[in-house]
Amino acid sequence: MTALFNFQSLLSVLLLTICTSTYMHAQFPSLMDRNKENYFVGPFWKCARVGERLSPWVAGACFVMAGVEFVG
């Protein structure tokens, strides 16, 4: 089953995308900022913004998803 049809997997993929985009933006800020209007890089730039501005909530969601994966 793909991650699009399983809600828990979709949330895991979304959290991983946010965390990865935030990390990449911290390492290479000019690469993402320069291409933020690009149709391919733009969504990752937006995910990086979400990760930077809502980092406590994203971290909490990661811990919850890790707990759910560990128990279930």
C-alpha positions in Angstrom: 0.0 0.0 0.0 1.4 3.4 -0.9 1.7 6.3 1.6 -1.1 8.2 -0.2 -3.7 5.7 0.9 -2.5 5.1 4.5 -3.0 8.2 6.7 -0.3 7.3 9.2 2.3 6.7 6.4 1.3 10.0 4.8 1.9 11.8 8.0 5.3 10.1 8.4 6.3 11.1 4.8 5.1 14.7 5.5 7.1 15.0 8.7 10.2 13.5 7.1 9.9 16.0 4.2 9.6 18.9 6.7 12.6 17.7 8.7 14.7 17.0 5.7 13.9 20.3 4.0 14.6 22.3 7.2 18.0 20.5 7.6 18.9 21.1 3.9 17.9 24.8 4.2 20.2 25.1 7.3 23.1 23.6 5.4 22.5 25.3 2.0 20.3 28.4 2.5 21.3 30.2 -0.7 20.3 27.2 -2.8 16.7 27.1 -1.6 16.3 30.9 -1.2 17.5 31.5 -4.7 15.1 28.9 -6.3 12.0 29.3 -4.0 9.9 30.4 -7.0 10.8 27.2 -8.9 8.0 24.7 -9.1 10.2 21.8 -7.9 12.1 23.6 -5.1 9.2 25.8 -3.9 7.3 23.2 -1.9 10.5 22.1 -0.2 11.3 25.8 0.7 7.8 26.1 2.2 8.3 22.9 4.2 11.6 24.4 5.5 9.7 27.5 6.6 7.2 25.3 8.4 10.0 23.4 10.1 11.8 26.6 11.2 8.8 28.4 12.5 6.9 25.5 14.1 9.9 23.5 15.2 8.6 22.6 18.7 5.4 21.3 17.2 7.2 19.4 14.5 9.5 17.8 17.0 6.5 16.8 19.2 4.8 15.3 16.2 8.0 13.3 15.4 8.1 12.0 18.9 4.4 11.0 18.8 4.8 9.3 15.4 7.9 7.4 16.7 5.9 6.3 19.7 3.0 5.2 17.5 5.3 3.3 15.2 7.1 1.7 18.2 3.8 0.5 19.9 2.0 -0.4 16.7 
